[in-house]
Each structure stands twice: as structure tokens, then as C-alpha cells.
């Protein structure tokens, strides 16, 4: 039997990059995946792509800066498939900003997307998971939570907060059989990362230079992260909760910015 057979998994921010990689991998393992995106069109496209491969997928859209949208995304899965077994809080904003001059509006935006939204989605998912005898919540964090780059100050703080949320929720929810774990992701090759790097470097190629800094000769891929997320989502990690897995080739204490 596939590792995630009959499980309902909500993956926020799953129309591209890491989220899409996780959703598609979960679907291949037998889960019904709920694709979420900011806009309906891309979310529907990915859901149709998953279904065309012979798997079960639904889609929902909305801006997670909105409190009610966070709750609605999870409720949609409950109403459509009877409950939620796995929640992957993947949606996030990696916008650059320095602590010394970030505006209050920018700070509040980053906290709303990267920290408040996972908290609200977690709250809503827990209601369903309690009735199903347990579940798995996976938060997608960042290696920047430890030693954030100066240009990623508010982002790094939001991911540090997410790590604290993960560990506290794990302790509070284990009595219900609900596990909460986190993946702190390092430098990953996604469509979005390519856009960001080209913009920062005036369109110049950046990948060869980046690869020269990686001990294993490549960046992480969404598939790498999907494999780890599947472990936390499956019964293979049935007694693992409150864990933070760092996925990077360079130890956090020695992390360097490209």
C-alpha cells in the first residue's frame, strides 16, 4: 500500500516550487492533496496535472494574509473530503528586507504570511485531527532562522518564530496523537529563486557561481524536500514530534550568503 494512502493532505503555497514538489510527491504516495495558491488559475492547473497522472487532487485559492482565508483553506478540505490528516505549512514570502530600515508595514506583512498564517491553519487543522485520532503538521522553515542574512532580517525572524511554534505545538498536541515537525530548508533551486537571483544580479547568470559554493555540487531541489516531508507525513515517523530537520550542505553555524 502507498505510504500515504487514504490520507488527506493540505499543502499551502503549492502551485510552484517546494510546495508543488511536496504536493505532487504526496499524491504519488496515495494522498488526496489539496492544492492551494494565491490565485485560482494556477491552483486549478496543478490540481488538474495531478489528476491527469491518476491521483486525487482538489484546489482552493486565497491570500493567507487574510485571517478568514487561512481557516477557509483547511475547512475546504474538511468539507470536501471529510477531514485533514496532514497539513504542510509551506506558503511563505522571501522578500528581502533589513532589520534596521524595514517599514512596519513590511514587518507586519512578513509575520502575517510566514508566522500567523501557519498558526491559523494549524488551529483549524487540529480541530479535524482530534476527531480522526491524530495527524501530522509539517512546517517549512529556513536555515536562515539561525543566522539570517542581513538582507533577510524580517524573514529570518519569522522563520525563527515558526520553529518555536513547531516545538511548542508538538508538546501541546501530542496528547491527541498530533505530531508537529519542521524542515529548515537551505538554498533550493526553484522558479522563484531563479527570478530573485537574476533580478539581484541584473539578469546575469548566477547558478554556476552558486554551485561553486555548495560542497555537494548542487542546490537542493523541491524533490529533496518532498522526500523529507513524506517521512514526517507518514507512519514511518509515528513517534517523531517536535523535530527540526536542517536540510543544508553547510552547518547552520557556518552558513554563508551568496
C-alpha positions in Angstrom: 0.0 0.0 0.0 1.3 3.5 -0.8 2.7 5.3 2.2 0.1 8.0 2.3 -2.9 6.0 1.1 -6.3 7.4 2.2 -4.7 10.5 3.8 -6.0 14.0 3.1 -3.1 16.5 2.8 -3.4 20.3 2.6 -0.3 21.9 1.2 -0.3 25.7 1.3 1.6 27.6 -1.5 1.6 24.5 -3.7 1.3 26.0 -7.2 5.1 26.2 -7.7 8.5 25.4 -6.2 8.8 23.4 -3.0 5.0 23.3 -2.3 4.3 21.9 -5.7 7.0 19.3 -5.3 5.6 18.2 -2.0 2.0 18.0 -3.2 2.9 16.0 -6.3 5.0 13.6 -4.3 2.3 13.1 -1.7 -0.2 12.4 -4.4 2.1 9.8 -5.9 2.2 8.1 -2.5 -1.6 7.8 -2.4 -2.7 11.0 -0.7 -5.6 13.2 -1.7 -3.8 16.6 -2.0 -5.4 20.0 -1.6 -3.5 22.4 -3.8 -3.5 26.0 -2.5 -2.4 29.1 -4.3 -2.9 32.8 -4.2 -4.9 32.7 -7.5 -7.4 30.2 -8.7 -6.0 29.6 -12.2 -2.5 28.2 -11.2 -4.1 26.2 -8.4 -6.5 24.6 -10.7 -3.8 23.9 -13.3 -1.7 22.0 -10.8 -4.7 20.1 -9.4 -5.6 19.0 -13.0 -2.0 18.0 -13.6 -2.1 15.8 -10.5 -5.4 14.2 -11.6 -4.1 13.6 -15.1 -1.4 11.5 -13.5 -4.1 9.3 -12.0 -4.1 10.8 -8.5 -6.6 12.7 -6.3 -6.4 16.4 -6.0 -8.5 19.4 -5.2 -7.7 23.1 -5.3 -8.5 26.2 -3.3 -7.2 29.7 -3.5 -6.8 32.8 -1.4 -4.4 35.2 0.2 -3.1 33.9 3.5 -2.6 37.4 4.8 -6.4 37.3 5.4 -7.3 35.5 8.7 -10.5 34.0 7.4 -8.8 32.7 4.2 -6.4 30.7 6.4 -9.3 29.0 8.1 -11.2 28.5 4.9 -8.4 26.7 3.1 -8.4 24.0 5.8 -12.2 23.9 6.1 -12.4 23.3 2.4 -10.5 20.0 2.8 -12.7 19.0 5.7 -15.9 19.8 3.8 -14.7 18.1 0.6 -13.0 15.0 1.9 -14.3 14.7 5.5 -11.1 15.8 7.3 -7.5 16.6 7.3 -4.7 14.1 8.1 -1.7 16.2 7.0 -1.1 19.9 6.9 2.0 21.3 5.3 2.5 25.0 6.1 4.7 25.8 3.1 3.4 29.2 1.8 5.8 32.0 2.6 7.3 35.2 1.4 11.0 35.5 1.0 11.1 39.2 0.2 14.3 41.0 1.1 14.5 43.5 3.9 16.9 44.7 6.5 16.0 45.0 10.2 17.4 48.5 10.6 15.2 50.1 8.0 12.3 47.7 7.3 9.0 49.5 7.5 6.4 48.5 10.0 4.1 47.6 7.1 6.7 45.2 5.6 7.4 43.6 9.0 3.7 43.0 9.6 3.3 41.6 6.2 6.1 39.1 6.7 4.8 38.0 10.1 1.3 37.6 8.7 2.3 35.3 5.8 5.2 33.4 7.4 4.1 33.0 11.0 0.5 34.0 11.6 -0.9 32.0 8.7 0.8 28.7 9.8 -0.6 29.3 13.3 -4.2 29.8 12.0 -4.0 26.9 9.6 -2.7 24.7 12.4 -5.5 25.8 14.7 -8.1 24.8 12.1 -6.4 21.5 11.2 -6.2 20.5 14.8 -10.0 20.6 15.1 -10.3 17.9 12.4 -7.2 15.9 13.5 -8.6 15.5 17.0 -11.7 13.8 15.6 -9.5 11.5 13.4 -7.3 10.3 16.2 -4.2 12.2 15.2 -2.4 13.8 12.3 0.8 15.4 11.1 1.6 19.1 10.8 4.8 19.9 8.8 6.1 23.5 8.9 8.5 24.6 6.1 11.1 26.8 7.8 14.5 28.0 6.7 18.1 27.7 7.7 18.0 31.5 8.0 16.2 31.1 11.3 19.6 30.5 12.9 21.8 33.0 11.2 19.8 35.1 8.9 21.4 37.1 6.1 21.4 40.8 6.7 19.1 41.3 3.7 16.7 38.7 5.1 16.2 40.1 8.6 12.4 40.1 9.0 12.1 36.8 7.0 14.7 35.2 9.3 12.8 36.3 12.4 9.6 34.9 11.1 11.2 31.6 10.5 12.7 31.6 14.0 9.2 32.2 15.3 7.9 29.3 13.3 10.5 27.0 14.8 9.3 28.0 18.3 5.7 27.5 17.3 6.6 24.0 16.0 8.2 22.9 19.2 5.5 24.3 21.5 2.7 22.9 19.4 4.4 19.5 19.4 4.4 19.5 23.2 0.8 20.8 23.5 -0.8 18.5 20.9 0.9 15.1 21.5 -1.9 14.1 23.8 -4.2 14.0 20.7 -1.7 12.0 18.6 -1.0 15.1 16.6 2.7 15.4 15.6 4.3 18.7 14.6 7.7 18.8 12.9 9.7 21.3 10.8 12.0 21.3 7.8 14.5 24.1 7.8 15.4 24.4 4.2 18.6 25.7 2.7 19.3 27.0 -0.7 16.8 25.4 -3.1 16.6 25.7 -6.9 13.1 26.8 -7.8 11.5 29.1 -10.4 11.1 31.8 -7.8 14.7 31.6 -6.7 15.9 32.0 -10.3 13.8 35.1 -10.7 15.0 36.6 -7.5 18.7 35.9 -8.2 18.5 37.2 -11.8 16.8 40.4 -10.5 19.5 40.9 -7.9 22.2 40.4 -10.5 20.7 42.4 -13.3 19.8 39.3 -15.3 23.3 37.8 -15.2 23.7 34.1 -14.8 24.2 33.1 -11.2 23.9 29.4 -10.9 27.5 28.4 -11.8 28.7 30.7 -9.1 26.2 29.4 -6.6 27.1 25.8 -7.3 30.8 26.5 -6.6 29.8 27.3 -3.0 28.0 24.0 -2.5 30.0 21.1 -1.1 27.8 18.5 -2.8 27.9 20.3 -6.2 24.2 21.2 -6.5 21.4 23.1 -4.8 18.6 21.4 -3.1 15.5 20.6 -5.2 11.8 20.5 -4.3 12.0 16.8 -4.7 14.7 16.6 -1.9 12.4 18.4 0.4 9.3 16.4 -0.6 11.1 13.2 0.4 11.7 14.5 3.9 8.2 15.9 4.2 6.8 12.5 3.2 8.7 10.9 6.1 7.1 13.3 8.6 3.7 12.8 7.0 3.8 9.0 7.0 3.5 6.5 9.8 7.3 5.9 9.4 7.7 8.8 11.8 4.8 7.8 14.0 6.7 8.6 17.2 8.6 11.7 16.0 7.3 15.1 17.0 8.9 18.4 17.8 11.8 17.6 15.5 13.5 20.3 13.3 15.4 18.8 10.4 18.0 21.1 8.9 18.3 20.5 5.1 21.5 22.2 4.0 25.0 21.2 3.0 26.7 23.7 5.2 26.1 23.5 9.0 23.9 26.4 10.3 26.7 27.9 12.4 28.8 28.3 9.3 26.1 29.4 6.9 27.3 31.9 4.3 25.3 34.1 2.0 26.0 34.1 -1.7 
